C-alpha cells in the first residue's frame, strides 16, 4: 500500500475471489450472480434462487445465489477493509485473456467503490494516486 507515498490510514485492501467450481458429484459450487438492482441480503439468497430454479436443479447443479461484490467494513484500528468477489461458472469458460480483462474490470470497480466510501471519512490518504498506480498495474497485467 506504499504508506510513504499514499499515507498510513489504509494498511490493506483485501480482495478475496470466490470461484465457481464443479469437481465431481459430491463437491460443486456454481454461483449465480444476483441482479445488483435487487440489493439482496444473504437471508434472501435461497428464497430468490427458488424463483429461478427448482430445488432439484439447485441441489443437482450446486447453485448458490450471490452478489458479485461483498464489501466489508473499514477497520480504522488495523487500516483494513475486505472485498469479496464472486465469479460464476461462465467466468471459467472464458479465455485466459478474457478472464484477465473481466477480473481487472471487477477489481477496478470494487476499488473505486471502496475508495469513494473511504474518501467520505476524510482519511489522510491519497486515494487518487493509489487508484492511478493500481490502474497502471492492471493495464500492464491484462495486456
C-alpha positions, 0 to 999 in steps of 0.5 A: 500500500506504499504508506510513504507515498499514499499515507498510513490510514489504509494498511490493506485492501483485501480482495478475496475471489470466490470461484465457481467450481464443479469437481465431481458429484459430491463437491460443486459450487456454481454461483449465480450472480444476483441482479445488483438492482435487487440489493439482496441480503444473504437471508434472501439468497435461497428464497430468490434462487427458488424463483429461478430454479427448482430445488432439484436443479439447485441441489443437482447443479450446486447453485448458490445465489450471490452478489458479485461484490461483498464489501466489508467494513473499514477497520480504522484500528488495523487500516483494513477493509475486505472485498469479496468477489464472486465469479460464476461458472461462465467466468471459467469458460472464458479465455485466459485473456478474457478472464484477465480483462473481466477480473481487472474490470471487477477489481477496478470497480470494487476499488473505486467503490471502496475508495469513494466510501473511504474518501467520505471519512476524510482519511489522510490518504491519497486515494487518487494516486493509489487508484492511478498506480493500481490502474497502471498495474492492471493495464500492464497485467491484462495486456 
